[in-house]
Structure formats: C-alpha cells, structure tokens
Amino acid sequence: MTSLRKLGSSDLEVFPLALGGNVFGWTADESASFAVLDAYTAAGGNFVDTADVYSAWADGNRGGESETLLGKWLQARGNRSEVIVATKVSQHPEYQGLSAANIKAAADASLRRLGTDHIDLYYTHYDKPEVPVEEIIGALDELVKAGKVRHIAASNISPERLKESLDFSDREGLARYVALQPHYNLVSRDTYEGALQDLADREGLSAVPYYALASGFLTGKYRPGTTVDSARAGGAAKHLETERGRKVLAALDEIAEAHDAPVATVALAWLAAQPTVAAPITSARTVEQLPALVGVAELTLTDAELTRLTEASA
C-alpha cells in the first residue's frame, strides 16, 4: 500500500503523483480520459489536478472541457469521496482575473462542470498583483465558509505576494493557503528553489510542481536525431541543446538502469524527494504512459543518486 502524503496543514492526504487534467478534452478524448483516470485510481492514485481554462487553447474549445470530462467520470464511477479534486481560477476566457466577484462566479461554474458540491483544493492560477490580497483571500474564505471549497492554494505567485497573503490570513483568521503549485523540475530549478521554496518550508506549505517532466524531456524519449509526435515536442527538445539537459539525461539513464526503472520514474522520484514537495503533477494521454508515472510511489532513490542528479542539474 503506497503511503499517502499530507498536503501542508490541510486534512488532505494525497498520492505522491497528481494526475494532470490538461489533456482531457484536448489530446485525450472522453474514452481515453476515462481509461487514464481508471488506471490511475486503480494504481492507488487519488489526486487529480485540473483548471477552469483547460483546454480553451484548442480549436473549437471554450475552456472547461477538462472539468466537464472529469465530472462525467466522477459521476459514472460514483467515487467522488475517494478523489481529491484540484482546480484553478483566473484564466478562463469568461472568468478572467481574481476580483472577488469573478472568483465566486468562476467557482460556481467549475462546480457545475465538475458535477459536485465542493472543490477539495482551489488554486489562484496566476496571481494578479493589481488585486489586493485582502480581496482575493476574502473571496476564497467566503467559498470555504460556504462549503464550496475545502482548502485554498496558489500557483504562479511571487514570494512577496505569497507572504502578504499568508500574513493577511493569519491576522484576520481567514482561510490560508496550504499548497503552492510552482514550475519545478530537474532542468528548471530556479523557478522554485530559493525564496519561494524557503517561504513554503517556513510556512508549512506543500509544493505540487507542474512541468514535472519538462514537457516530456525528462521521460528520456527526446534524443539527438529523434522525432517525437507530441503537441509539446518543440519545448521539450530544446533541453537537448543545453549542457545541463545532456548531463541530466546521462545521470537519469545511469540511475534508471541501476533500478531497472523508466527514466521518467527516476526524474519524478528526484522531484518527490525535494524539500516541501508532496506530489509532482504529470499528465498521460494514454494508459500506456501511466506506469512510468505512478511508479514514483514505489521508487526511493539513495542519497548518492539524489546527489548525482542534483549535481548534474546544477
């Protein structure tokens, strides 16, 4: 039985890999999405991450497609109480920003699409520095008091704004962020390490990193001279052009061979072992992609292996 991890100061206990819902209704249709969700939960997974904007960027989509598919699946399986649902506010084409009115309207729209009466973890997707933290936290607190949201979190926020938000919550006795969703992986460490990670550590917040596999680069499928059929191939392949990318890949190959494990599993295991990290987020378009991801729950790297990867990625 995989041990679950406590999320910050909340009562949420999560599987050490969050399943990203950005592909649902985009590169994974309904049947593929249901199959991936079934396989993830069958492997012990209980933490699904989506956003109200997923996937407004795709032709013919309006935003909310991912939440709608997830809601249909939850209803079909009758397992809402067993799944921790995280979604986000601020980027949906019809619900832009973090004004109090928008936060509350967007939450109601997400609840309708998800077919549920509560969101377990509700993130501000991108901070909007022009909106006072008092307004943002005040609106989120109202949602918590109304029972529509269990816990609140922040994504893409500066250390200064995060500290200001936490201080306001503490001072006024309002709902407080329990988690943070930063961009963080073996080839992008300065996007989290430093002031933001230190603050999360001091304040007892858990990190749930996105781009955990660097758009697929850290799966090891991108190699010199190879072509990968993926919507994100361009972003991933650029890491091959850097010395750090090549050194990280070499270290991952070596450790993966020692454990007879996929490269992706090793990359996620390094991330899951970093201070404050509760569960990296990764998405899967197909059931076949899933074992390498959920394998992080069973793989523990040695101190020497963690150091090897940390040094390669410096």
Protein Blocks (a to p, Z undefined) as FASTA:
>chain_A
ZZdddehjbfbdcdfbdcdfklgoplpcfklmmmmmmmmmmnopabdcddfklcfkbghi
abhjlmmmmmmmmmmnopmmmpccdddehjamklgcjdfklmmmmmmmmmmmnopabdfb
dcdfbacfkbcfklmmmmmmmmmmnopafbdcdehiafklmmmmmmmmmmnopacdfbdc
ddddfklmklmgcjklmmmmmnopacddehklgnolmnopacghiacddfklmmmmmmmm
pmklmmmmmmmmmmmmmnopafklmmmmmmmmpghiabdcdddfbfklmmmmmmmmmpcc
dfklmmmmmmmmZZ
